[in-house]
Amino acid sequence: MLKYIKSRIPAPLKQTVRQTLLDPIQRKVGDWHLKRSVQAFRSGRALDRDFIENFRRAWGNEGFSADATYISETVSRIERCNTPILECGSGITTLVAALVGERRNLTIWSLEQDSEWADFVGRRLKKNNIRNVELKHTPLRSYGGFVWYDIEKIELPNYFEFVLCDGPAVFDVWGAAHAQWRYGLLPALADRGAKVGDILLDDATEPRAANLLRRWRQEYGMGHRLIRAADGDCAFVSRMTSRH
Ligand SMILES: C[S@@+](CC[C@H](N)C(=O)[O-])C[C@H]1O[C@@H](n2cnc3c(N)ncnc32)[C@H](O)[C@@H]1O
């Protein structure tokens, strides 16, 4: 719900959030904590709830970041992955996915709609010497009826066993397409001939999610299991079998 409300926040207010995040002193402190967390992780520290919550604080964009439950689901899924991973909406999830991916020699392909945000995330990756991310600035465009990242000109693998779907942020400036939210993931990738395995959808009980989950089920045979948590719900979406 918080993120739905944010999809209606007027631009100047979002600018204030962003400025706070980019404040040089706060950023220096955050970066220092972030670096320490990355080092701890690389030297074998378990990615438990405490670690994830500290990491979120150090990242410093808590209003727009994935919740600890979503991050911890991300970790346990990637620990079992063997192919490149697609991420929709970059941020703290990019760093976490990349760090877990490092251990398995996996590349994270991350789509980001906002150029300033892509630069910010890119700098954090570089500062922490994280090299297994292909971060792509892909502005949103209309696909007629829905909006999604413009992936026409970028190279992508043709199979993603696992997709992190925590973006795009579809604000209400998009008119009717606002209601279709993140639906575009499946049709846009299918159009490119790229296949998708499982999806971890964040904010799975926000008002636009029911329509998206219904369409993915009817049009693409993808069922879902809701993961309810005090810090925010998400859903594990996968091809339907007799389980669904
Ligand atoms: C829900 S956020 C994705 C967050 C990312 N997965 C994470 O956990 O940090 C979706 C999109 O919102 C945008 N965004 C991130 N932080 C923002 C902020 N503080 N203000 C406005 N937009 C923001 C970025 O374009 C991002 O891709």
The ligand as an SDF file (V2000), in Angstrom:
LIG
                    3D

 27 29  0  0  0  0  0  0  0  0999 V2000
   10.2960    0.0680   -5.7060 C   0  0  0  0  0  0  0  0  0  0  0  0
   11.6520    0.8990   -6.4310 S   0  0  0  0  0  0  0  0  0  0  0  0
   12.8210   -0.4120   -6.6880 C   0  0  0  0  0  0  0  0  0  0  0  0
   13.6210   -0.6020   -5.4980 C   0  0  0  0  0  0  0  0  0  0  0  0
   14.7070   -1.6450   -5.5570 C   0  0  0  0  0  0  0  0  0  0  0  0
   14.2730   -2.9410   -6.0100 N   0  0  0  0  0  0  0  0  0  0  0  0
   15.2030   -1.7320   -4.1120 C   0  0  0  0  0  0  0  0  0  0  0  0
   14.8310   -2.6580   -3.4030 O   0  0  0  0  0  0  0  0  0  0  0  0
   15.8970   -0.7940   -3.7210 O   0  0  0  0  0  0  0  0  0  0  0  0
   11.1070    1.0790   -8.1120 C   0  0  0  0  0  0  0  0  0  0  0  0
   11.7330    2.2750   -8.8150 C   0  0  0  0  0  0  0  0  0  0  0  0
   11.4530    3.4450   -8.0680 O   0  0  0  0  0  0  0  0  0  0  0  0
   12.4400    4.4240   -8.3840 C   0  0  0  0  0  0  0  0  0  0  0  0
   12.9510    4.9900   -7.1220 N   0  0  0  0  0  0  0  0  0  0  0  0
   13.8240    4.4350   -6.2480 C   0  0  0  0  0  0  0  0  0  0  0  0
   14.0120    5.2490   -5.2000 N   0  0  0  0  0  0  0  0  0  0  0  0
   13.2630    6.3320   -5.4120 C   0  0  0  0  0  0  0  0  0  0  0  0
   13.0300    7.5310   -4.6600 C   0  0  0  0  0  0  0  0  0  0  0  0
   13.6180    7.7470   -3.5010 N   0  0  0  0  0  0  0  0  0  0  0  0
   12.1660    8.4420   -5.1790 N   0  0  0  0  0  0  0  0  0  0  0  0
   11.5530    8.2190   -6.3680 C   0  0  0  0  0  0  0  0  0  0  0  0
   11.7380    7.0970   -7.1240 N   0  0  0  0  0  0  0  0  0  0  0  0
   12.5660    6.1780   -6.6480 C   0  0  0  0  0  0  0  0  0  0  0  0
   13.5220    3.7470   -9.2150 C   0  0  0  0  0  0  0  0  0  0  0  0
   13.3150    4.0680  -10.5700 O   0  0  0  0  0  0  0  0  0  0  0  0
   13.2320    2.2560   -8.9480 C   0  0  0  0  0  0  0  0  0  0  0  0
   13.6110    1.4400  -10.0080 O   0  0  0  0  0  0  0  0  0  0  0  0
  1  2  1  0
  2  3  1  0
  2 10  1  0
  3  4  1  0
  4  5  1  0
  5  6  1  0
  5  7  1  0
  7  8  2  0
  7  9  1  0
 10 11  1  0
 11 12  1  0
 11 26  1  0
 12 13  1  0
 13 14  1  0
 13 24  1  0
 14 15  1  0
 14 23  1  0
 15 16  2  0
 16 17  1  0
 17 18  1  0
 17 23  2  0
 18 19  1  0
 18 20  2  0
 20 21  1  0
 21 22  2  0
 22 23  1  0
 24 25  1  0
 24 26  1  0
 26 27  1  0
M  CHG  2   2   1   9  -1
M  END
$$$$
